[in-house]
């Protein structure tokens, strides 16, 4: 026995109308309000409006890739990868502090190096900022960074811990 398109449509409407009200309510329940806060600390504001320096969402903190810019300027600090790594980590520290976190709250970092031969020099400075229980980390060599004078860029994320 075959059914007509009208009887199939009637059957489907009956099934949908018979669904419990709770299932209908799920699709109309508004999403919870976001606690997302954009963090652009003075002196290290982004070059372009396409990204934020950092974002805090609840107790999570995300820091964009940072380079060794001199605060208050958009100039990369001179002195090679050691000086740039130190300034980069100071810029990250300022960003996480503005978000209510500390360097100890960071859980992961990704390091981008123009030359993997700079790894040991970068790492020597990096461990000054993460002496105990450092975050997980990846380091990779890249062919270019957005700032031609930059030798290193680091991005991080973490969770703000109650103190």
C-alpha positions in Angstrom: 0.0 0.0 0.0 1.4 3.4 -1.0 0.8 6.6 0.8 0.1 9.9 -0.8 2.2 13.0 -0.2 -0.6 14.5 1.7 -0.9 11.6 4.1 2.9 11.6 4.7 2.8 15.3 5.4 -0.1 14.8 7.8 1.8 12.1 9.6 4.9 14.2 10.0 2.9 17.2 11.3 1.3 14.8 13.9 4.7 13.6 15.0 6.2 17.1 15.3 3.1 18.4 17.2 3.2 15.4 19.5 6.8 16.1 20.6 7.2 17.1 24.3 7.2 20.8 24.9 10.7 20.6 26.5 12.1 19.7 23.1 10.6 22.7 21.5 11.8 24.9 24.4 15.5 23.8 23.8 15.6 25.5 20.4 14.3 28.8 21.8 16.3 29.0 25.0 18.7 32.0 24.7 22.4 31.3 25.1 24.0 32.4 28.4 25.5 35.9 28.4 29.2 35.9 27.4 31.7 37.2 29.9 34.2 37.9 27.1 36.3 41.0 27.7 38.7 42.5 25.2 42.0 43.5 26.7 44.2 46.1 24.9 46.7 47.4 27.5 48.0 50.9 27.0 51.2 51.0 25.0 50.8 47.7 23.3 47.5 48.2 21.4 47.2 46.3 18.1 48.4 47.7 14.8 45.2 46.9 13.1 41.6 46.6 14.3 41.4 42.9 13.2 42.5 41.5 16.5 42.7 42.1 20.2 45.9 42.0 22.3 44.2 39.6 24.7 40.8 38.3 25.6 39.5 37.2 28.9 36.4 35.0 28.8 35.4 33.9 32.3 38.5 32.6 33.9 40.3 31.9 30.5 42.8 34.3 29.1 44.1 34.3 25.5 47.1 36.5 24.5 47.7 37.1 20.8 51.0 36.6 19.2 53.3 39.3 20.7 56.6 40.6 19.5 59.2 42.8 21.2 57.6 46.1 20.5 58.7 49.0 22.7 55.6 50.0 24.7 54.0 53.2 23.4 55.5 52.7 20.0 55.1 50.2 17.2 58.9 49.8 16.9 60.7 46.4 17.5 63.3 46.7 20.2 66.9 46.5 19.0 69.4 43.9 20.4 68.5 40.7 18.7 66.5 37.7 19.8 67.5 38.0 23.5 66.3 41.6 23.9 63.3 40.9 21.8 62.3 37.8 23.7 62.6 39.7 27.0 60.4 42.6 25.6 57.9 40.1 24.1 57.5 38.4 27.5 57.2 41.8 29.3 54.4 42.6 26.8 52.7 39.3 27.5 53.1 39.9 31.3 51.5 43.4 30.9 48.6 41.8 28.9 47.9 39.0 31.4 48.2 41.4 34.3 45.6 43.7 32.6 43.4 40.6 32.4 43.7 39.8 36.1 46.2 37.0 35.7 49.9 36.3 36.2 52.5 34.6 34.2 52.1 31.5 36.5 48.5 31.3 35.2 49.6 30.6 31.7 49.1 27.0 30.5 50.5 27.0 27.0 52.7 29.1 24.8 53.7 28.9 21.2 57.0 30.4 20.1 57.6 31.4 16.5 61.3 32.0 15.6 62.7 33.4 12.4 65.7 31.1 12.9 65.8 27.9 14.9 69.4 28.7 15.6 68.0 31.4 18.1 66.2 28.7 20.1 68.8 28.5 22.9 69.0 32.3 23.3 65.2 32.6 23.4 65.0 29.7 25.8 67.5 31.3 28.2 65.3 34.3 28.5 62.0 32.3 28.5 63.0 30.3 31.6 63.5 33.5 33.5 59.8 34.1 33.3 58.7 30.5 33.9 61.1 29.2 36.6 58.6 26.7 38.2 55.9 24.6 36.5 56.3 26.2 33.1 53.4 26.1 30.6 53.4 23.6 27.8 55.2 25.0 24.8 55.7 24.5 21.1 58.5 26.3 19.2 58.8 26.4 15.5 60.7 28.2 12.8 58.8 30.4 10.4 59.8 32.0 7.1 58.4 35.4 8.1 56.7 37.3 10.8 54.3 40.3 10.4 57.0 42.6 11.6 60.1 42.3 9.4 62.4 43.4 12.2 61.0 40.8 14.6 63.0 37.7 15.4 60.5 36.1 17.8 56.7 36.1 18.4 55.0 34.3 21.3 51.3 33.6 21.9 49.9 32.2 25.2 46.7 31.2 27.0 45.8 30.2 30.5 43.3 30.2 33.3 43.1 32.8 36.0 43.4 31.2 39.4 41.8 32.6 42.6 44.4 33.9 45.0 
